[in-house]
Amino acid sequence: MLLKDDLCIGCVYSLLNSRVISKKIFFTILLFFVLFMFSCKKEQKKDIVIISETFLLEDEIDDVEMEEIVEAEEEIVEEIIKEIIPFKEIVVLNEFITEPNNIKRKPPPKFMQGLYVTAYKTRRSSFDTLLEEAKNSGINTIVFDVKEMQGFVYFSIDNYTQLKYTYSEPILRINNIVEKIHAHGLYAVARIVQFYNIETAANHPELQPTHKEGGYWNEKEDHPAWLDPSHPQVQAEILQIIDIVATSNVDEIQLDYVRFPTEGRLSNAVFYFQGEDEQKIIDDEDYQKREKRDIIRDYVRDVREVVDRHKVKLSADIFAIVAWQRSADIRNTGQDIAYISPHLHNLHPMIYSSHFSSDFHFPVEDFIKKPYHIVKYCLEQSIKYTDKDCRVIPYLQAFGWRVDYTREYVFDQLKATIDSGSKGYIFWNANSNYDKTLEWVKEWNLARKDGVILDGYYIEGEEVEEGVEIEVLEEEIIEGEIEEEILEEDIEGN
């Protein structure tokens, strides 16, 4: 805790932050302190602001010392302070911010230019260098992990007893990370993986989908990874996490894996809502069974209600193939753009050309290595189905798997993003390695401001922040029937 504007309260703060003080010595000194305060009979009222440990405990203080400082003494000290000093209000939010009025969120960029970084990257000294280079290149947004596929949240949850199924790897303090991002003038987005959760699935199999022949269902045998997206306890747990993160100073929360599993023998999987519906139809023959898209829509709507209370923006990632909005893809994933986009500020199709199968029926030759047409068409389709108040902003590929990752490859993606009318982009690299990418982004943005020709790419000169409308003669893409896709996923992302 940090207690301001009062010398005696400052003494408590100093004791709490001592690296050598033992509990016995602390409480002995605290007792003398209480007696001293009563003898002083202070008459002047003070406004007390208790700021979370996020702001006061530096990286060099280890987790054990932090627990001693925060967990054991917090309630005792707070009660003593209430007794001895009149005050107007004390607000205590363990991990994050203190006074709701203190939160200053940045407005979203008009044209988003973003990078994804891992939670581990934010802990390294190279993160500061990355932020400076990103800003200088024209990047205005940083997306960082708060919860990943393994299932761990990356902040301490020791004081959040309402979380019953969540595991923590407390390697970051969200407010510190956001402050650093904001200090570079960048927009801060916290990414939270939703229903893919290896740790919780392994330790709480009752939260997994069930198998129609008994037991639990997994995409891969003996490899639990998915929680049942329709299970009430699963949803309630993640909503609690989102609510906690929304009390921090992040500008936006981004949902990933907000869908049903799509691999394995799906015909054997039974989800919670299906069992509920079977019972309801017995009780009411007029009851209409729900689809997966109903579950995902209702869940995203509930998330929106949570973040709205904190004035935080909300976005979600979707499969690129979902942009086609074929009934089979909607039926399997539950990702219906028309259903979920009214509850989102931003929608992020993840358009990595390398993740399409080479026999995917797209009527342009070599679209994997020359991604302009596949990116543009996917975005145009997404925009067509998206609610007018929701912006389409793609994730773009920033890694070399199955492609020649060159300046031309990056320019192809950027040009497609602008030509489609999208409102920005976010680059994805699983290792947060953007050295070459930022060089090319900087070159692209300088050209956009000056209005030049870059190797055949005509770029109209306008301010980067405003986005651009480029007048070009578009090559026609012959629309044909797109057959069932075979998506090739790897560790590079959902």
Secondary structure, 3 states (H helix, E strand, C coil): CEECCCHHHHHHHHHHCCCCCCHHHHHHHHHHHHHHHHHHCCCCCCCCCEECHHHHCCCCCCHHHHHHHHHHHHHHHHHHHHHHCCCCCCCCCCCCCCCHHHCCCCCCCCCEEEEEECHHHHCCCHHHHHHHHHHHHCCCEEEEEEECCCCEECCCCCCCCCCCCCEECCCCCHHHHHHHHHHCCCEEEEEEECCECHHHHHHCHHHCCEECCCCECCCECCECCECCCCCHHHHHHHHHHHHHHHCCCCCEEEEECCCCCCCCCHHHEECHHHHHHHHHHHHCCCCCCCCHHHHHHHHHHHHHHHHHHCCCEEEEEEEHHHHHCCHHHHHHHCCCHHHHHHHCCEEEEEECHHHECCCCCCCCCCCCCCCHHHHHHHHHHHHHHCCCCCEECCEEECCCCCCCCCHHHHHHHHHHHHHCCCCEEEEECCCCCCHHHHHHHHHHHHHHHHCCEECCEECCCCCHHHCCCCCCCCCCCCCCCCCCCCECCCCCCC
